[in-house]
Amino acid sequence: MAIGIGIAGAGTVGGSLLRRLLEEHAVIEVKTGLDLEVRRVAVRDLSKSRPGIPADIITDDVMALVSDPEVALVVEVMGGLEPAGELVLASLRAGKPVITANKELIAARGPELFAAAADAGVPLLFEAAVGGGIPIIRPLTETLAGEQVDRVLGIVNGTTNYILTSMADDGVGYQEALAAAQRLGYAEPDPTADVSGADAAAKAAILAGLAFGIWVAPDRIHTEGITDITFADFKSAKQLGFVIRLLAVAERRPDGVSVRVHPVMLPVDHPLAAIRGATNAIYIKGSSVGELLFAGPGAGGEPTATAVLGDVIDAARKYLSGSQVAPAIKVEPGDVVDFGKVDTRWYLRLEVTDSPGVLSQIASAFADAGVSLGLVRQEGRGDSATLVLVTHTAPEAAQQAAVATLRALGVVETVASAIRVESEEA
Ligand SMILES: NC(=O)c1ccc[n+]([C@@H]2O[C@H](COP(=O)([O-])OP(=O)(O)OC[C@H]3O[C@@H](n4cnc5c(N)ncnc54)[C@H](OP(=O)(O)O)[C@@H]3O)[C@@H](O)[C@H]2O)c1
């Protein structure tokens, strides 16, 4: 029996998916036993040439996918909140399984969409929404369903990882690295969502929701981007045995969950330190399974289409079985730990006057805030000097209080950098 597929979007991901479904139809049928037939493709601009896609199945009415009785499964690969949200919800309510790659939509409306899928007894699959071609959603929701996951750390934005590794390796500045990322197609012409950390925050919300069953809206996630990192930070990182990465961090704590996105100094022997360029990776620590690392291409039409196609095949099998699908994902609102209470460590680079008593004033600022110093290194002499400091673990609010005091000290010319250090130091 042929299974009719409706696809909203024929761009980077939709174009690759369509090519696979149309050109590799027979191969997929031999491998899976499924006859997957593309019945409708919705796009925005009907005047664009779309070689290989039969003209009579192309429409600019996305909701036609819901009303067309020939369409059994709906694939949403157009992106954005609307009309994608309306399409996904209406499809689920019409009893049609939905596959989407849209992290923005899932992060913004996950609980509502999961509930709609559960009510309809149909699958809502979104393997491509985090980590592109990396299998991570299915491992979290199925393989690790019985595991107590304690921490999830992710390099989930290829653009920023490319920029950070090329700044470290090639000694180039932020703007130059960004321009190279744009030339290579890793960064959008407007890179704001990537470099501000917003894209990673949407993915962090999804990862935390699936790992802990607790939903944290992206606007409650403390988010910092990479725009303030300088070449001097990479030099210090190297000397201290660290690399710099933008991490999505989700942790289970006794008082709730903590979810945040910010640059970190990561020890060179951490599994995520080896992740370079546009590659993505998600590190999971579970109480029984231990450490897991999922790594691979986090974006790109072909890798992302592989994840979408896997979901299409899964949904088609469930559709053929004819049974109601038990909800794979249950999320509830939960306690989100105030970021000020989360234990962090900091790397700081200060420009200070080179005069007697400087160090004791700085040490007092930390001591008064209840933060102890793990490392102090002075670089340069003359009228001014650079101090590199690494603190021990203390609540984020205490670290910030110490830095605020430092900024007010006459001997501190500038706090040139403040980057958190990722470690599980007690
Ligand atoms: N690109 C990646 O590497 C990647 C990786 C992981 C996840 N994703 C996710 O996959 C989704 C698609 O990304 P993409 O890069 O493939 O986007 P894209 O290249 O910009 O393609 C978007 C497609 O959707 C169509 N579209 C947009 N708005 C529409 C509307 N209102 N009605 C009908 N069609 C509409 C566009 O039509 P026209 O062709 O007429 O413009 C285009 O075909 C997004 O949610 C994205 O976050 C992408």
The ligand as an ORCA input file, in Angstrom:
! r2SCAN-3c Opt
* xyz 0 1
  N      19.287     23.898      6.813
  C      19.728     23.090      7.755
  O      20.896     22.669      7.737
  C      18.806     22.668      8.875
  C      19.291     21.790      9.849
  C      18.431     21.373     10.865
  C      17.133     21.849     10.913
  N      16.713     22.725      9.955
  C      15.328     23.216     10.028
  O      14.653     22.795      8.868
  C      13.668     23.767      8.516
  C      13.883     24.197      7.052
  O      15.158     24.776      6.931
  P      15.799     25.043      5.483
  O      17.216     25.434      5.746
  O      15.495     23.935      4.559
  O      14.974     26.353      5.041
  P      14.949     27.028      3.591
  O      16.067     26.564      2.757
  O      14.797     28.488      3.836
  O      13.595     26.473      2.931
  C      12.347     26.834      3.401
  C      11.284     26.261      2.456
  O       9.997     26.499      3.028
  C       9.198     27.198      2.081
  N       8.344     28.144      2.811
  C       8.726     29.103      3.675
  N       7.672     29.761      4.144
  C       6.574     29.214      3.538
  C       5.176     29.461      3.615
  N       4.697     30.431      4.375
  N       4.362     28.688      2.864
  C       4.863     27.701      2.088
  N       6.171     27.413      1.978
  C       7.019     28.164      2.714
  C      10.152     27.916      1.171
  O       9.502     28.148     -0.074
  P      10.265     28.804     -1.327
  O      11.165     27.697     -1.852
  O       9.187     29.150     -2.246
  O      11.044     29.964     -0.798
  C      11.288     26.905      1.070
  O      11.013     25.933      0.096
  C      13.814     24.900      9.547
  O      12.904     24.687     10.602
  C      15.228     24.736     10.042
  O      15.418     25.234     11.368
  C      17.514     23.146      8.941
*
